[in-house]
């Protein structure tokens, strides 16, 4: 089963927008009420059996079962009689709210931490329509129950053979989107290792450096707009909360954050496609960027969005039939890509100069070549590194372009060394 999520911009009128906002508020209260039942049931079981606690009493009878997903879904018809406001929301949308809560509850039980939290006012930002009798999407509109037709910007058509399964309505800042889930009953095999390999090293000084010598400078979207964001946030802090002026200023801050997110994601997609144009296999480091985001350079790490870039690159490689792999990240900057010798250097040293074989190149390019070599060893394609290939196409946003390092034989490497070092190397080799 092949599944895609296409996101489109929609333009509801004032009445439809107001109704969507009211539905989100009703679903938020239903979510909090269902979560409150779970928390009350758990708190009533915290009292020790052989004594009575002053904090937690058995306010719920001991034989009361746990308020599970099926039980709370079956209680929705009774709740609609007590709270007629629930009837305004489509029944399946309300059911998906309860299912969303229990997905978080199951995730909490599997991990052991991350208890679900109550949603504050304005934190419930999406509605899921899980089922349709017929295709709700046309070239100009999307038809939703109890809302009617909403204009949609179908900037890319839905592929033939795919059926619309779900539609999720999202609100980001003051803009509305429809995330359409489409499926096709086909099986697509994962790409196999083939062709030219590329190792990609990601960092703060250079956004990426490939094993072919291509270097891309970091765009720093947040840093460029940080002064404007600081001004808007300062004005927001001086407004009276829950006032109309506070809401207007909050939307201005949200629009700027949304703009930064959009241009960053667009940059990531362009770089991912450029990597696929340059090679057939892409290898990256297996790093947890969430740990780095908590350090001294956390703002710069979050501005780069390295985790999102790796996820987007993996998706683009799969979609275009390119192989994607991750390798061990330990010691990639302390290893020589030619002789695999250890070359220790701190962060201030930006040039890799191997004292063992004399190989000299940019530090990040050398790390990309080490990642490429580890990826080749990981997939076991023997002899692939000895193939000489043409120069790669320049990536967009390239700061400086270096010639591709091609694996060479030891005799050719000796001939290219200076005459003073050539004899020393020969003696050491003997």
VOFI-146983 format. One record per residue (C-alpha): x, y, z; residue in three letters. Coordinates in steps of 0.1 Angstrom, whole numbers, plus 2048, in hexadecimal, padded with zeros to 3 digits. Example, Ala and Ser with C-alpha at 12.3 -4.5 7.8 and 13.67 -1.06 7.14 Angstrom:
# residues 2
87B7D384EALA/8897F5847SER/
***
This chain:
# residues 430
800800800UNK/80F8217F5UNK/80483F80AUNK/80B864804UNK/801884816UNK/7FC8A3800UNK/7F78C4811UNK/7E38DF7FFUNK/7D9902809UNK/7B390780EUNK/79F927810UNK/780924826UNK/769942829UNK/76295484AUNK/74593D854UNK/75891D84CUNK/77792A85EUNK/76393387DUNK/75391087DUNK/7748FF87AUNK/782913898UNK/76390A8ACUNK/7678E58A3UNK/78B8E68AEUNK/7818F48CFUNK/7668DA8D5UNK/77F8BE8CCUNK/7988CD8E4UNK/7808CC900UNK/7768A88F8UNK/79B89F8F7UNK/7A08AF919UNK/78189E928UNK/78C87C91CUNK/7AF882929UNK/7A188D94AUNK/78E86C94EUNK/7AF859948UNK/7C286E962UNK/7A786B97CUNK/7A6845978UNK/7CC84497BUNK/7CD85B999UNK/7B28469ABUNK/7C98289A9UNK/7E88399B8UNK/7DD8339DDUNK/7EE8169EEUNK/7D87F89F6UNK/7E07F6A1BUNK/7DB81BA24UNK/7C7839A1BUNK/7D8857A0AUNK/7D087BA11UNK/7D88849EDUNK/7C88699D8UNK/7A88589E3UNK/79383D9D1UNK/77B8579C3UNK/77483F9A7UNK/76781C9B0UNK/7828019AFUNK/76E7EC996UNK/76C80897DUNK/77E7FD95DUNK/79881394CUNK/78982D934UNK/79881E915UNK/7938288F1UNK/7758138E9UNK/76381C90AUNK/768841904UNK/75D83F8DFUNK/73D82D8EAUNK/736848904UNK/7368648E9UNK/71185F8E0UNK/708863905UNK/71E882908UNK/70D8928EAUNK/6EC8918FDUNK/6FB8A291BUNK/7108BB906UNK/6FD8C48E6UNK/71B8D88DAUNK/72C8B78D1UNK/7128B18B6UNK/71F8CE8A1UNK/7408BB89AUNK/73E89D881UNK/73D87D894UNK/75C86E884UNK/77188D88BUNK/76788B8AFUNK/7708668B0UNK/79386D8A1UNK/7998868BEUNK/7958698D7UNK/7AA8528C2UNK/7C586C8C0UNK/7C686D8E7UNK/7C98488EAUNK/7E58478D0UNK/7F885E8E7UNK/7EF848905UNK/7FB8298F4UNK/81B83A8EBUNK/82084590FUNK/81C82191BUNK/835814902UNK/84F82E90BUNK/848832930UNK/84885892FUNK/83687491EUNK/81487492EUNK/7FA885918UNK/7F38A9922UNK/7D48BF921UNK/7D08D5903UNK/7CF8FA90AUNK/7BA9138F7UNK/7C79158D3UNK/7DD8F68D5UNK/7C58DF8C2UNK/7CD8E889DUNK/7C08CC887UNK/7A18B887FUNK/7A289686EUNK/78688A856UNK/78E865854UNK/77585883AUNK/76386281BUNK/749851805UNK/7578617E5UNK/7748767DBUNK/7718987EDUNK/78C8A97D9UNK/7868BA7B8UNK/79C8D27A4UNK/78E8F07B6UNK/77D8E57D7UNK/77F8CB7F3UNK/75D8C0801UNK/75B8B9827UNK/73D8AE83CUNK/7298CA84DUNK/7408E383CUNK/7398E1817UNK/7528E97FCUNK/7718FC804UNK/78790B7E9UNK/7A98FA7E6UNK/7C99027D4UNK/7D18E07C4UNK/7F48EA7B9UNK/7FC8C67B0UNK/7E28AD7A5UNK/7DB88D7B7UNK/7EB8707A3UNK/7D5858790UNK/7CE8387A2UNK/7CF8477C5UNK/7B084B7DBUNK/7AA8657F6UNK/7A8854818UNK/7AA870831UNK/7AA896833UNK/7BA8A9850UNK/7B28CE853UNK/7CF8E2862UNK/7D290586EUNK/7F591586EUNK/7F693A878UNK/7D7947867UNK/7DA930848UNK/7C7911842UNK/7D48F1832UNK/7C58CF828UNK/7DC8B182CUNK/7CE897815UNK/7D787281AUNK/7D685E7FAUNK/7DD8397F5UNK/7E38217D8UNK/7E37FC7DAUNK/8067F67CCUNK/8277EA7DCUNK/8467FE7D5UNK/8677ED7DDUNK/8828007F0UNK/89F80D7DAUNK/8BD7F67D7UNK/8E18027DAUNK/8EE80D7B8UNK/9018287A6UNK/9178447B3UNK/9188487DAUNK/9188697ECUNK/92186F810UNK/91188E820UNK/91F89F83FUNK/9088B9850UNK/9148D4867UNK/9108F8872UNK/92D909860UNK/9228F783FUNK/8FF8EB83CUNK/90B8CD829UNK/92B8C1819UNK/92B8A3801UNK/94688A7FAUNK/9488997D7UNK/9558BA7E5UNK/9348CE7E2UNK/92F8E67FFUNK/90E8F8807UNK/90E91681EUNK/8F491783BUNK/8D792D832UNK/8CF937857UNK/8AA940851UNK/8A3947875UNK/8C295D87BUNK/8B997385DUNK/89697986AUNK/89E97988FUNK/89F99F893UNK/87C9A2884UNK/870985899UNK/87E9958B8UNK/86B9B58B0UNK/84A9A48ABUNK/84E98F8CBUNK/8579AE8DFUNK/8379BF8D3UNK/82399F8DBUNK/83099F8FFUNK/8229C2905UNK/7FF9BA8FAUNK/7E49B0913UNK/7DD98B911UNK/7BC97F902UNK/7B79A18F2UNK/7B19A78CDUNK/7D29B98C9UNK/7E499C8D9UNK/7D49848C1UNK/7DE9998A3UNK/80299B8AEUNK/8039768B6UNK/7F896F892UNK/815985885UNK/82E97189AUNK/81E95088EUNK/81F95B86AUNK/84496286CUNK/84C94087CUNK/83792F861UNK/84A942846UNK/86C937855UNK/85F913856UNK/854914832UNK/874922823UNK/88990A838UNK/8758EC82CUNK/8778F8808UNK/89D8FB80BUNK/89F8D8819UNK/88B8C97FCUNK/8A08DB7E2UNK/8C08CE7F2UNK/8B28AB7F4UNK/8A98AB7CFUNK/8CB8B97C6UNK/8DC89C7D9UNK/8C78837C6UNK/8D28947A5UNK/8F68917AFUNK/8F786D7B9UNK/8E484C7BCUNK/8EC8437E0UNK/8EB85D7FDUNK/8FA85581FUNK/8F786A83EUNK/901868863UNK/8EB85687CUNK/8E8873895UNK/8CE87D8AEUNK/8CC8A28A7UNK/8B48A88C5UNK/8D28A38DCUNK/8E68BE8CAUNK/8C88D68CAUNK/8CA8D78F0UNK/8EE8E38F1UNK/8FE9058EFUNK/8F79088CAUNK/8D38FC8CCUNK/8C49198B9UNK/8DC91589CUNK/8D58EF89BUNK/8AF8F589BUNK/8B3910880UNK/8C58F786AUNK/8AA8DC86EUNK/8C28C0868UNK/8AA8A4874UNK/88F8B185CUNK/8A88B3840UNK/8B388E845UNK/88E883846UNK/886897826UNK/8A6889814UNK/89C86581DUNK/87986B80FUNK/88587C7EFUNK/89F8607E9UNK/8838467EDUNK/86C8587D6UNK/88785C7BBUNK/8948397BEUNK/8B58427CEUNK/8C482E7EBUNK/8C783F80DUNK/8DA83382BUNK/8E783E84CUNK/90983585AUNK/91B83787CUNK/92485B884UNK/94085489DUNK/961861892UNK/95886D86FUNK/96C88D873UNK/98A87C883UNK/990862868UNK/9A2865847UNK/98D85B829UNK/9AC84F816UNK/9C083A82EUNK/9A683784AUNK/9C0844863UNK/9B6857882UNK/9BB87D87EUNK/9B188F89EUNK/9A68B389BUNK/9908CA8AEUNK/9748E08A0UNK/98A8FD899UNK/99E8E987FUNK/98A8EB85EUNK/9A38DA848UNK/9AA8B4847UNK/9CF8AE843UNK/9D8889848UNK/9FC884855UNK/9FB85F84AUNK/9F3862825UNK/9F588781FUNK/9D188B814UNK/9C58AF818UNK/9A28BC813UNK/9868CF825UNK/97C8C0846UNK/9578BD83EUNK/95E8AE81CUNK/97589482CUNK/95988B844UNK/941887827UNK/95A870816UNK/95D85B836UNK/937859837UNK/93784D813UNK/95183381AUNK/93E826838UNK/91E825824UNK/92F810809UNK/93C7F8823UNK/91A7F6833UNK/9087EB813UNK/9267D5809UNK/92A7E27E5UNK/94E7D87E0UNK/9617EA7C5UNK/9498077C2UNK/9618207D1UNK/97B8197B6UNK/96582579AUNK/96D84778CUNK/94E85D785UNK/94787F776UNK/94489F789UNK/9248A579CUNK/90B8BF793UNK/90D8DD7AAUNK/8F48DF7C5UNK/8DF8FE7C9UNK/8ED9167E3UNK/91190A7DEUNK/92A91F7F0UNK/94990F7E3UNK/94F8F27CBUNK/96C8DB7CEUNK/9768BF7B5UNK/96989D7BDUNK/9818867CFUNK/9848667BBUNK/9938477CAUNK/9B58417BAUNK/9CE8257BAUNK/9ED8287D2UNK/A0582B7B4UNK/9F28497A5UNK/9EF8597C8UNK/A158567CCUNK/A1B8667AAUNK/A078857B5UNK/A1A88A7D5UNK/A368A57D6UNK/A598977CEUNK/A6689E7F1UNK/A4B889801UNK/A4A86F7E6UNK/A6985D7F1UNK/A5F85D815UNK/A3E84D80DUNK/A4F8327F9UNK/A6782A815UNK/A4B82882EUNK/A38811816UNK/A557FA813UNK/
***
